Amino acid sequence: MGNCAAAQITRNGGLAKTTRRHNWLSSPPSTLKVIHMDGRLQEFTQTIKASHLLSQNPNSFLCSSESMFINSIAPQIHEEEDLCLGQLYFLLPLSMSRVPLSLRELCMLAVKAHAVLGSSSSLRRRKDEGHQRRCRAPTGFYAMRLDLDESSRKIEL
């Protein structure tokens, strides 16, 4: 299968390649998930090259959900890179590739991911000892204002 790596932003804004690790003590990752801007979810049971998705979506770029931060440009996953099982990716329009992500955009993506992932996994029913169980995800999204202390770079709640 090989290593899965993705570009990460370093503090000075450069890119660094890091290997993804999964906590195998929990359940092993079964799929990699790609969320499209139209709300569609694609799941793959094997690692695939980013070029597979990018060739089908020419005006888009892929980024890992783990490398998206407020006021930072989302690092693009290169075509030759493998997408990893257990990871969540966004397929975003190229127009977003050169602009830092705002808090509003990240919140919108988080809500979209929550809606898509909730409908794909939490609504599945499973029988356990004769009782049906269903996991219910919250449907609301709460935002709060965070003020940054510039001298200490800490977030105070």
NORDACOR-V159543 format. One record per backbone hydrogen bond with DSSP energy under -0.5 kcal/mol. NH is the residue of the N-H (numbers start at 0). CO is the residue of the C=O. If there is no record, write none. Layout:
nh co
NH CO
NH CO
//
This chain:
nh co
4 2
5 17
7 15
9 13
12 9
15 7
17 5
17 15
19 3
23 21
25 22
31 43
32 86
33 41
34 88
35 33
35 39
36 90
38 35
41 33
43 31
47 82
49 80
50 78
51 48
52 48
52 49
53 49
54 50
55 51
55 52
56 52
59 56
60 91
62 89
64 87
66 63
67 64
68 66
70 100
71 68
74 66
76 61
77 75
80 77
82 47
85 30
86 83
88 32
89 62
90 34
91 60
91 89
93 58
95 92
96 93
98 95
100 71
105 101
106 102
107 103
108 104
109 105
110 106
111 107
112 108
113 109
114 110
115 111
116 112
117 113
118 114
119 115
120 116
121 116
121 117
122 117
123 120
125 132
127 130
130 127
132 125
134 121
136 134
146 155
147 145
148 153
149 147
151 148
152 148
153 148
155 146
155 153
156 154
//
